[in-house]
Amino acid sequence: MFYILLTQNEKTNLIETLYSCKSFNFEKHTLSSGKISPYYIDLRLLQSDIQSYKFIIDIYLKLINFVGVDSFDYVCGVASSGLVFSAPISLKIDKPHIYVRKSQKKYGRQKNLEGSISNNSRILLIDDVFTSGSSLLESIDIIYDSGGIISNAIVLIDRLETHHSIFSKSNVNLISALSIFDIANILNSRSLISLEQKNLMLNEIKV
């Protein structure tokens, strides 16, 4: 796992932006993996606040600059949350866009990768939050089956619930801007969440 070293001000601004858009919820939720979590992160809300949306896209672009824009040919979003960020990113950096569906279509061409790539195309995978890694692993398999090559996946937040070694067989690096440890501590230090809410986040950490 690579963490881009944001300055403390950048981290604080990023976390406060997420908080202002109500991206953190402390009711119990069922995650896409089926796990029951005491908190939920919803980054889809960012697209409804244009200034916050632009700011988050710029953070993704900073992560992409770490990878190198010339190191990939396509930007690939993971439906549906990853699409909120991958589509505008592809326009910003002038790279073609594809996306991986959550499940294969049962009609039409019955595709699970939308868009068109040629064999050995280099793909950069974009998602929002890393929890179990299941959606990313499935997307990696679909990209390989479609003839693509993938070296890097980028997410905004790592919940620190699954070790990044799950990607070792596929030789994919996972890069993120923030961990849940950063988020819990900064939110609490800014008196935006209580100590109890901070501990709810930190108690879910497994790695």
Beta strands, then each sheet from edge to edge (+ up, - down):
strand 1: 2-3
strand 2: 24-25
strand 3: 29-30
strand 4: 36-37
strand 5: 40-41
strand 6: 74-78
strand 7: 97-100
strand 8: 113-114
strand 9: 122-126
strand 10: 129-130
strand 11: 149-158
strand 12: 173-179
sheet 1: 1+ 12+ 11+ 9+ 6+ 7+ 8-
sheet 2: 1+ 12+ 11+ 10+
sheet 3: 2+ 5-
sheet 4: 3+ 4-
end
